[in-house]
Amino acid sequence: MTTFYLVRHAEPDWAFKNARNLRGAMRDYVPLTANGLQQAEQIVDAHPFIRESELVLSSPFTRSLHTAAIINRQLVLPILVEYDLHEWIPDNFELNTHAEITALTKEFFAHEGRHPEGEPKIWETKQSVVDRTRAALAKYLDYSKVIVVCHGMVITSLLDYGYEEVELGSVHPYVMERA
């Protein structure tokens, strides 16, 4: 049995994205804000139980990597990047504005993360998020406790939080056993 401490990354600097007009996959290269840096610095002290962890895993997106690096500066653990811990993909990287992506997020929740029958959608389903996340985590079941820095929709989907907003820098235990 492995306890994964799912950590939502700290506050990203979306103004940086807008100022640089980052589009498509480039929008996920944004760093943390000054507030986000402070949030990341406080995670270990706010959740001292994560000090027992043996490994840090991170999504490949900059906001998660930045958060993981700050956490790991205090813990000095092996740190690995897992591609399939990336954020939910709302749009196949086709859209550019926050408003467009917000509309798709509302649609995702309205349909409980499932594509309506006969209606093609560009957003990733909840089941896809859960399946890829569980597959990524299954590689680390030989560990007892692992910190996983990822994204709100990943945590929401995996823990079946429904519409609950996952706070930036928050920690959510998730236990997984071998099948």
NURONU-546013 format. One record per residue: residue number from 1; x, y, z of N, C-alpha, C, O in turn. Coordinates in Angstrom, 2 decimals, padded with zeros to 5 digits. Layout:
BEGIN
PT   num       nc1       nc2       nc3      cac1      cac2      cac3       cc1       cc2       cc3       oc1       oc2       oc3
PT   NUM         X         Y         Z         X         Y         Z         X         Y         Z         X         Y         Z
...
END
This chain:
BEGIN
PT   num       nc1       nc2       nc3      cac1      cac2      cac3       cc1       cc2       cc3       oc1       oc2       oc3
PT     1    000.84   -001.18    000.00    000.00    000.00    000.00    000.89    001.24    000.00    001.86    001.34    000.75
PT     2    000.53    002.19   -000.85    001.30    003.42   -000.98    000.38    004.61   -000.73   -000.72    004.68   -001.26
PT     3    000.85    005.55    000.07    000.14    006.81    000.23    000.80    007.84   -000.67    001.99    008.13   -000.54
PT     4    000.01    008.37   -001.57    000.46    009.44   -002.46   -000.10    010.75   -001.91   -001.31    010.89   -001.75
PT     5    000.78    011.69   -001.63    000.35    013.01   -001.18    000.22    013.88   -002.42    001.21    014.41   -002.93
PT     6   -001.02    014.03   -002.89   -001.28    014.81   -004.09   -001.25    016.29   -003.72   -002.07    016.75   -002.93
PT     7   -000.30    017.02   -004.28   -000.11    018.43   -003.99   -000.50    019.23   -005.22    000.07    019.03   -006.30
PT     8   -001.46    020.12   -005.07   -001.73    021.01   -006.19   -000.63    022.06   -006.23   -000.26    022.63   -005.21
PT     9   -000.11    022.31   -007.42    000.94    023.31   -007.59    000.52    024.64   -006.98   -000.66    024.88   -006.74
PT    10    001.50    025.48   -006.72    001.23    026.81   -006.18    000.75    027.74   -007.31    000.63    027.32   -008.46
PT    11    000.48    028.98   -006.96   -000.16    029.94   -007.88    000.69    030.24   -009.12    001.81    030.73   -009.00
PT    12    000.15    029.94   -010.31    000.88    030.23   -011.55    000.69    031.68   -011.99   -000.29    032.33   -011.62
PT    13    001.62    032.16   -012.76    001.61    033.55   -013.23    000.96    033.63   -014.61    001.64    033.70   -015.63
PT    14   -000.39    033.63   -014.62   -001.10    033.69   -015.90   -000.88    035.03   -016.60   -001.03    035.11   -017.81
PT    15   -000.53    036.08   -015.87   -000.22    037.37   -016.50    001.01    037.22   -017.40    001.09    037.87   -018.44
PT    16    001.95    036.37   -017.00    003.13    036.09   -017.82    002.70    035.47   -019.16    003.19    035.86   -020.22
PT    17    001.77    034.52   -019.10    001.23    033.89   -020.31    000.62    034.94   -021.23    000.88    034.97   -022.43
PT    18   -000.21    035.80   -020.63   -000.90    036.81   -021.43    000.08    037.84   -022.00   -000.05    038.23   -023.16
PT    19    001.06    038.27   -021.20    002.03    039.26   -021.66    002.87    038.72   -022.81    003.24    039.46   -023.72
PT    20    003.17    037.45   -022.77    003.99    036.82   -023.81    003.15    036.21   -024.92    003.69    035.68   -025.90
PT    21    001.82    036.29   -024.77    000.89    035.71   -025.75    001.19    034.23   -025.99    001.21    033.77   -027.14
PT    22    001.42    033.49   -024.91    001.73    032.07   -025.03    000.47    031.31   -025.44   -000.59    031.46   -024.82
PT    23    000.59    030.51   -026.47   -000.55    029.77   -027.00   -000.25    028.28   -027.03    000.91    027.86   -026.96
PT    24   -001.32    027.51   -027.14   -001.15    026.07   -027.23   -000.42    025.53   -026.02   -000.63    026.00   -024.90
PT    25    000.45    024.56   -026.24    001.19    023.94   -025.15    002.11    024.94   -024.45    002.48    024.72   -023.30
PT    26    002.48    026.01   -025.11    003.35    027.01   -024.49    002.71    027.64   -023.27    003.42    028.14   -022.39
PT    27    001.37    027.63   -023.18    000.70    028.25   -022.04    001.04    027.54   -020.74    000.84    028.09   -019.66
PT    28    001.55    026.32   -020.82    001.88    025.56   -019.62    003.32    025.76   -019.17    003.80    025.03   -018.31
PT    29    004.00    026.73   -019.74    005.37    027.05   -019.35    005.44    028.18   -018.34    006.54    028.63   -018.01
PT    30    004.31    028.65   -017.86    004.33    029.80   -016.96    004.94    029.43   -015.61    004.71    028.33   -015.09
PT    31    005.72    030.35   -015.04    006.30    030.14   -013.71    005.28    030.47   -012.62    004.13    030.79   -012.92
PT    32    005.71    030.39   -011.39    004.87    030.79   -010.26    004.94    032.29   -010.06    005.92    032.94   -010.42
PT    33    003.89    032.83   -009.48    003.89    034.24   -009.06    004.73    034.36   -007.80    005.16    033.36   -007.23
PT    34    004.97    035.60   -007.36    005.67    035.81   -006.08    004.88    035.16   -004.95    005.46    034.56   -004.05
PT    35    003.55    035.29   -004.99    002.70    034.64   -004.00    002.83    033.11   -004.10    002.87    032.42   -003.09
PT    36    002.88    032.60   -005.32    003.04    031.17   -005.53    004.35    030.64   -004.96    004.39    029.54   -004.41
PT    37    005.41    031.43   -005.09    006.69    031.03   -004.50    006.57    030.90   -002.98    007.10    029.96   -002.39
PT    38    005.86    031.85   -002.36    005.64    031.78   -000.91    004.77    030.58   -000.55    005.04    029.89    000.44
PT    39    003.72    030.33   -001.34    002.87    029.16   -001.09    003.69    027.88   -001.11    003.57    027.04   -000.21
PT    40    004.52    027.74   -002.11    005.33    026.52   -002.26    006.29    026.37   -001.09    006.51    025.26   -000.60
PT    41    006.87    027.47   -000.63    007.79    027.43    000.50    007.10    026.95    001.78    007.75    026.37    002.64
PT    42    005.81    027.17    001.91    005.07    026.86    003.13    004.46    025.46    003.14    003.98    025.02    004.19
PT    43    004.47    024.76    002.03    003.77    023.47    001.95    004.31    022.45    002.96    003.52    021.81    003.66
PT    44    005.61    022.30    003.05    006.17    021.28    003.94    005.87    021.61    005.40    005.49    020.72    006.16
PT    45    006.03    022.87    005.80    005.74    023.23    007.19    004.25    023.11    007.51    003.89    022.76    008.63
PT    46    003.40    023.40    006.54    001.95    023.32    006.76    001.46    021.87    006.81    000.41    021.58    007.39
PT    47    002.21    020.97    006.19    001.84    019.55    006.12    003.06    018.70    006.49    003.62    018.02    005.63
PT    48    003.46    018.73    007.76    004.71    018.07    008.15    004.74    016.56    007.90    005.81    015.97    007.80
PT    49    003.58    015.93    007.79    003.54    014.49    007.51    004.17    014.13    006.18    004.56    012.97    005.98
PT    50    004.28    015.08    005.26    004.91    014.74    003.97    006.42    014.59    004.09    007.08    014.11    003.16
PT    51    006.97    014.99    005.22    008.41    014.80    005.44    008.80    013.33    005.45    009.97    013.01    005.23
PT    52    007.86    012.44    005.69    008.11    011.00    005.71    008.21    010.40    004.31    008.48    009.20    004.17
PT    53    007.99    011.19    003.30    007.99    010.69    001.92    009.38    010.25    001.47    010.40    010.69    002.01
PT    54    009.39    009.39    000.48    010.64    008.83   -000.04    011.00    009.34   -001.43    012.11    009.12   -001.92
PT    55    010.05    010.02   -002.07    010.21    010.39   -003.47    009.27    011.55   -003.78    008.22    011.68   -003.16
PT    56    009.67    012.39   -004.74    008.80    013.45   -005.25    008.58    013.18   -006.74    009.53    013.02   -007.50
PT    57    007.31    013.13   -007.13    006.94    013.03   -008.54    006.34    014.36   -008.95    005.70    015.04   -008.14
PT    58    006.53    014.74   -010.20    005.95    015.99   -010.68    005.39    015.84   -012.08    005.90    015.09   -012.91
PT    59    004.32    016.58   -012.31    003.82    016.81   -013.66    004.93    017.52   -014.44    005.78    018.17   -013.83
PT    60    004.94    017.41   -015.76    005.97    018.10   -016.54    005.71    019.59   -016.72    006.58    020.30   -017.24
PT    61    004.54    020.10   -016.32    004.22    021.50   -016.52    005.03    022.36   -015.55    005.24    021.98   -014.40
PT    62    005.47    023.49   -016.01    006.38    024.35   -015.25    005.86    024.69   -013.87    006.62    024.67   -012.90
PT    63    004.58    025.01   -013.75    004.04    025.39   -012.44    004.17    024.26   -011.42    004.37    024.52   -010.23
PT    64    004.06    023.02   -011.88    004.24    021.87   -010.98    005.72    021.62   -010.70    006.11    021.40   -009.56
PT    65    006.54    021.66   -011.74    007.98    021.46   -011.56    008.57    022.50   -010.61    009.40    022.18   -009.77
PT    66    008.13    023.75   -010.77    008.62    024.84   -009.93    008.23    024.57   -008.47    009.04    024.73   -007.56
PT    67    006.97    024.16   -008.25    006.50    023.84   -006.90    007.27    022.66   -006.33    007.71    022.70   -005.18
PT    68    007.43    021.61   -007.13    008.15    020.40   -006.67    009.59    020.73   -006.30    010.11    020.21   -005.31
PT    69    010.24    021.56   -007.08    011.64    021.92   -006.80    011.75    022.66   -005.46    012.68    022.43   -004.70
PT    70    010.80    023.54   -005.19    010.83    024.29   -003.93    010.56    023.36   -002.75    011.24    023.44   -001.72
PT    71    009.58    022.49   -002.88    009.31    021.50   -001.82    010.55    020.64   -001.59    010.95    020.40   -000.45
PT    72    011.14    020.19   -002.67    012.25    019.26   -002.56    013.54    019.91   -002.04    014.43    019.22   -001.53
PT    73    013.64    021.22   -002.16    014.79    021.90   -001.59    014.84    021.67   -000.08    015.92    021.61    000.51
PT    74    013.66    021.53    000.54    013.59    021.28    001.98    013.77    019.80    002.32    014.25    019.47    003.41
PT    75    013.41    018.92    001.42    013.38    017.49    001.73    014.55    016.69    001.16    014.91    015.66    001.72
PT    76    015.14    017.15    000.08    016.27    016.50   -000.58    015.98    015.02   -000.87    016.64    014.13   -000.34
PT    77    014.99    014.78   -001.70    014.58    013.44   -002.10    014.85    013.25   -003.59    015.06    014.23   -004.31
PT    78    014.83    012.01   -004.06    014.85    011.84   -005.51    013.60    012.51   -006.10    012.52    012.46   -005.51
PT    79    013.76    013.14   -007.24    012.63    013.81   -007.88    012.54    013.32   -009.32    013.53    013.30   -010.04
PT    80    011.34    012.92   -009.72    011.10    012.39   -011.06    009.94    013.12   -011.71    009.03    013.59   -011.03
PT    81    009.98    013.22   -013.02    008.90    013.83   -013.79    008.11    012.71   -014.46    008.67    011.83   -015.11
PT    82    006.80    012.76   -014.27    005.89    011.78   -014.89    004.98    012.52   -015.84    004.15    013.33   -015.42
PT    83    005.11    012.24   -017.13    004.32    012.94   -018.15    002.83    012.83   -017.89    002.11    013.82   -018.02
PT    84    002.34    011.64   -017.51    000.90    011.43   -017.38    000.29    012.04   -016.12   -000.88    011.79   -015.82
PT    85    001.06    012.81   -015.39    000.50    013.58   -014.28    000.12    014.99   -014.74   -000.23    015.84   -013.92
PT    86    000.19    015.25   -016.05   -000.13    016.58   -016.57   -001.59    016.95   -016.31   -002.41    016.10   -015.99
PT    87   -001.87    018.21   -016.45   -003.22    018.74   -016.22   -004.21    018.18   -017.24   -003.83    017.72   -018.31
PT    88   -005.46    018.22   -016.87   -006.57    017.90   -017.77   -006.43    018.73   -019.03   -006.08    019.91   -018.97
PT    89   -006.71    018.13   -020.15   -006.60    018.85   -021.42   -008.00    019.24   -021.87   -008.77    018.40   -022.33
PT    90   -008.33    020.53   -021.75   -009.68    020.96   -022.08   -009.93    021.14   -023.58   -011.08    021.14   -024.01
PT    91   -008.88    021.28   -024.35   -009.09    021.80   -025.70   -008.13    021.30   -026.77   -008.06    021.88   -027.85
PT    92   -007.38    020.24   -026.50   -006.36    019.79   -027.46   -005.42    020.92   -027.86   -004.86    020.92   -028.96
PT    93   -005.25    021.89   -026.97   -004.38    023.06   -027.18   -004.80    023.90   -028.39   -003.97    024.51   -029.06
PT    94   -006.11    023.93   -028.66   -006.64    024.69   -029.79   -007.09    026.09   -029.41   -007.09    026.99   -030.26
PT    95   -007.47    026.31   -028.16   -008.02    027.59   -027.74   -006.95    028.46   -027.10   -005.89    027.97   -026.72
PT    96   -007.23    029.73   -027.00   -006.22    030.65   -026.48   -006.64    031.46   -025.27   -005.79    031.84   -024.47
PT    97   -007.93    031.73   -025.12   -008.34    032.61   -024.04   -008.80    031.83   -022.81   -009.28    030.70   -022.90
PT    98   -008.64    032.48   -021.68   -009.09    031.91   -020.41   -010.61    031.69   -020.44   -011.10    030.69   -019.92
PT    99   -011.34    032.61   -021.06   -012.80    032.51   -021.13   -013.22    031.25   -021.90   -014.16    030.56   -021.49
PT   100   -012.53    030.95   -023.00   -012.86    029.75   -023.78   -012.61    028.48   -022.97   -013.42    027.55   -022.99
PT   101   -011.50    028.45   -022.26   -011.16    027.27   -021.46   -012.09    027.15   -020.26   -012.48    026.04   -019.88
PT   102   -012.46    028.29   -019.66   -013.42    028.27   -018.55   -014.76    027.71   -019.01   -015.39    026.95   -018.27
PT   103   -015.19    028.07   -020.19   -016.45    027.55   -020.72   -016.39    026.03   -020.88   -017.36    025.34   -020.57
PT   104   -015.27    025.52   -021.36   -015.13    024.07   -021.49   -015.07    023.38   -020.14   -015.57    022.26   -019.98
PT   105   -014.46    024.04   -019.16   -014.42    023.48   -017.80   -015.84    023.37   -017.24   -016.19    022.35   -016.64
PT   106   -016.64    024.39   -017.43   -018.04    024.36   -016.98   -018.80    023.23   -017.69   -019.61    022.53   -017.08
PT   107   -018.53    023.06   -018.97   -019.16    021.99   -019.74   -018.75    020.62   -019.20   -019.58    019.72   -019.07
PT   108   -017.46    020.46   -018.89   -016.94    019.22   -018.31   -017.72    018.87   -017.05   -018.19    017.74   -016.90
PT   109   -017.87    019.83   -016.13   -018.57    019.58   -014.87   -020.06    019.37   -015.10   -020.68    018.53   -014.43
PT   110   -020.65    020.11   -016.03   -022.08    019.94   -016.31   -022.39    018.52   -016.79   -023.47    017.99   -016.53
PT   111   -021.44    017.90   -017.47   -021.61    016.54   -017.99   -020.89    015.51   -017.13   -020.70    014.36   -017.55
PT   112   -020.47    015.93   -015.92   -019.79    015.05   -014.97   -018.57    014.36   -015.58   -018.27    013.21   -015.27
PT   113   -017.89    015.09   -016.46   -016.65    014.59   -017.05   -016.83    013.55   -018.14   -015.86    012.93   -018.57
PT   114   -018.06    013.37   -018.59   -018.31    012.38   -019.66   -018.81    013.09   -020.91   -019.62    014.02   -020.83
PT   115   -018.33    012.66   -022.06   -018.84    013.23   -023.30   -020.29    012.78   -023.48   -020.59    011.59   -023.38
PT   116   -021.20    013.73   -023.75   -022.58    013.33   -024.00   -022.66    012.43   -025.24   -021.95    012.64   -026.22
PT   117   -023.51    011.43   -025.15   -023.63    010.48   -026.26   -023.97    011.22   -027.56   -024.90    012.03   -027.61
PT   118   -023.20    010.93   -028.59   -023.42    011.51   -029.90   -022.92    012.93   -030.06   -023.14    013.54   -031.11
PT   119   -022.27    013.47   -029.05   -021.74    014.84   -029.13   -020.23    014.81   -029.00   -019.72    014.68   -027.89
PT   120   -019.49    014.94   -030.09   -018.03    014.96   -029.98   -017.57    016.21   -029.23   -018.06    017.31   -029.46
PT   121   -016.64    016.01   -028.33   -016.08    017.11   -027.53   -014.57    017.09   -027.66   -013.97    016.05   -027.93
PT   122   -013.95    018.26   -027.46   -012.49    018.30   -027.55   -011.83    018.12   -026.19   -010.61    017.97   -026.12
PT   123   -012.61    018.14   -025.11   -012.02    018.01   -023.79   -011.83    016.55   -023.39   -012.57    015.66   -023.80
PT   124   -010.79    016.37   -022.57   -010.45    015.05   -022.04   -011.49    014.64   -021.01   -011.91    015.45   -020.18
PT   125   -011.91    013.38   -021.05   -012.90    012.90   -020.08   -012.28    012.69   -018.70   -011.07    012.53   -018.57
PT   126   -013.13    012.70   -017.70   -012.69    012.43   -016.33   -012.06    011.04   -016.25   -011.03    010.87   -015.60
PT   127   -012.67    010.05   -016.91   -012.13    008.69   -016.86   -010.74    008.62   -017.46   -009.89    007.87   -016.97
PT   128   -010.49    009.38   -018.50   -009.16    009.43   -019.10   -008.14    009.99   -018.11   -007.03    009.47   -017.99
PT   129   -008.52    011.06   -017.39   -007.63    011.65   -016.39   -007.33    010.63   -015.30   -006.18    010.45   -014.91
PT   130   -008.37    009.96   -014.81   -008.20    008.97   -013.74   -007.32    007.81   -014.21   -006.41    007.40   -013.50
PT   131   -007.59    007.29   -015.39   -006.84    006.14   -015.90   -005.36    006.45   -016.08   -004.50    005.67   -015.67
PT   132   -005.06    007.59   -016.69   -003.65    007.90   -016.93   -002.92    008.22   -015.63   -001.74    007.91   -015.49
PT   133   -003.63    008.85   -014.68   -003.01    009.17   -013.40   -002.73    007.90   -012.61   -001.64    007.73   -012.07
PT   134   -003.71    007.02   -012.52   -003.51    005.75   -011.80   -002.38    004.93   -012.43   -001.58    004.32   -011.72
PT   135   -002.32    004.91   -013.75   -001.24    004.16   -014.42    000.12    004.76   -014.08    001.08    004.02   -013.86
PT   136    000.21    006.08   -014.04    001.48    006.73   -013.68    001.86    006.40   -012.24    003.02    006.10   -011.97
PT   137    000.91    006.47   -011.33    001.19    006.21   -009.92    001.51    004.74   -009.65    002.30    004.43   -008.75
PT   138    000.92    003.84   -010.41    001.13    002.40   -010.21    002.60    002.01   -010.32    003.01    000.99   -009.77
PT   139    003.39    002.78   -011.02    004.82    002.49   -011.18    005.58    002.67   -009.86    006.72    002.22   -009.74
PT   140    004.95    003.32   -008.87    005.63    003.68   -007.63    005.04    002.99   -006.40    005.18    003.49   -005.28
PT   141    004.39    001.86   -006.61    003.76    001.14   -005.51    004.76    000.41   -004.61    004.36   -000.15   -003.58
PT   142    006.02    000.40   -004.97    007.04   -000.17   -004.09    007.45    000.82   -002.99    008.16    000.46   -002.05
PT   143    007.02    002.06   -003.11    007.30    003.07   -002.09    006.16    003.10   -001.08    005.04    002.67   -001.38
PT   144    006.45    003.60    000.10    005.43    003.73    001.13    004.69    005.07    001.02    003.46    005.12    001.10
PT   145    005.47    006.16    000.84    004.88    007.50    000.78    005.58    008.31   -000.30    006.81    008.38   -000.35
PT   146    004.77    008.92   -001.16    005.30    009.66   -002.30    004.56    010.99   -002.42    003.33    011.03   -002.35
PT   147    005.30    012.06   -002.61    004.71    013.37   -002.90    004.51    013.45   -004.41    005.40    013.14   -005.19
PT   148    003.31    013.88   -004.81    002.97    013.99   -006.23    002.49    015.42   -006.48    001.40    015.79   -006.04
PT   149    003.28    016.22   -007.18    002.89    017.59   -007.47    002.21    017.60   -008.84    002.81    017.28   -009.86
PT   150    000.93    017.97   -008.81    000.14    017.89   -010.04   -000.86    019.05   -010.09   -000.53    020.16   -009.69
PT   151   -002.06    018.79   -010.56   -003.01    019.85   -010.91   -004.38    019.63   -010.29   -004.74    018.52   -009.91
PT   152   -005.12    020.72   -010.20   -006.44    020.68   -009.58   -007.39    019.67   -010.20   -008.04    018.92   -009.48
PT   153   -007.47    019.66   -011.52   -008.42    018.74   -012.17   -007.97    017.29   -012.00   -008.81    016.40   -011.93
PT   154   -006.68    017.05   -011.95   -006.18    015.69   -011.71   -006.63    015.23   -010.33   -007.13    014.12   -010.17
PT   155   -006.45    016.08   -009.33   -006.84    015.74   -007.96   -008.36    015.60   -007.86   -008.85    014.63   -007.27
PT   156   -009.09    016.54   -008.42   -010.55    016.50   -008.41   -011.09    015.22   -009.04   -012.01    014.59   -008.52
PT   157   -010.50    014.83   -010.16   -010.97    013.63   -010.87   -010.61    012.37   -010.10   -011.46    011.50   -009.91
PT   158   -009.37    012.27   -009.67   -008.91    011.06   -008.99   -009.64    010.84   -007.67   -009.99    009.70   -007.34
PT   159   -009.88    011.90   -006.93   -010.53    011.78   -005.62   -012.04    011.99   -005.69   -012.73    011.98   -004.67
PT   160   -012.56    012.18   -006.90   -013.99    012.33   -007.14   -014.59    013.44   -006.29   -015.60    013.24   -005.61
PT   161   -013.96    014.61   -006.33   -014.42    015.75   -005.56   -015.61    016.47   -006.19   -016.18    017.37   -005.57
PT   162   -015.98    016.10   -007.40   -017.10    016.79   -008.05   -016.72    018.21   -008.40   -015.73    018.44   -009.10
PT   163   -017.50    019.16   -007.93   -017.28    020.56   -008.27   -016.36    021.28   -007.30   -016.08    022.47   -007.48
PT   164   -015.88    020.60   -006.30   -015.06    021.24   -005.28   -013.76    021.79   -005.87   -013.05    021.09   -006.58
PT   165   -013.48    023.03   -005.56   -012.23    023.66   -006.01   -011.09    023.16   -005.13   -011.21    023.12   -003.91
PT   166   -010.01    022.78   -005.76   -008.84    022.32   -005.03   -007.90    023.51   -004.87   -007.44    024.09   -005.85
PT   167   -007.65    023.88   -003.63   -006.86    025.07   -003.33   -005.41    024.92   -003.80   -004.82    023.84   -003.69
PT   168   -004.86    025.99   -004.31   -003.46    026.02   -004.72   -002.58    025.69   -003.52   -002.79    026.23   -002.43
PT   169   -001.60    024.82   -003.70   -000.68    024.45   -002.64   -001.26    023.49   -001.60   -000.61    023.22   -000.59
PT   170   -002.45    022.97   -001.84   -003.08    022.06   -000.88   -002.57    020.62   -001.08   -002.06    020.27   -002.14
PT   171   -002.72    019.80   -000.02   -002.22    018.42   -000.03   -003.40    017.48    000.24   -004.20    017.72    001.14
PT   172   -003.49    016.42   -000.57   -004.61    015.47   -000.50   -004.07    014.04   -000.52   -003.58    013.59   -001.56
PT   173   -004.16    013.32    000.60   -003.69    011.94    000.61   -004.55    011.03   -000.27   -005.78    011.16   -000.31
PT   174   -003.89    010.14   -000.98   -004.57    009.16   -001.84   -003.83    007.84   -001.66   -002.63    007.75   -001.92
PT   175   -004.55    006.81   -001.22   -003.94    005.51   -000.97   -004.25    004.59   -002.14   -005.38    004.53   -002.64
PT   176   -003.22    003.86   -002.56   -003.37    002.95   -003.69   -002.67    001.63   -003.34   -001.60    001.63   -002.74
PT   177   -003.29    000.52   -003.72   -002.72   -000.80   -003.49   -002.53   -001.51   -004.82   -003.15   -001.16   -005.83
PT   178   -001.69   -002.50   -004.80   -001.51   -003.32   -005.99   -002.81   -004.04   -006.30   -003.54   -004.46   -005.40
PT   179   -003.10   -004.17   -007.57   -004.34   -004.85   -008.00   -004.27   -006.34   -007.74   -005.22   -007.07   -008.03
END
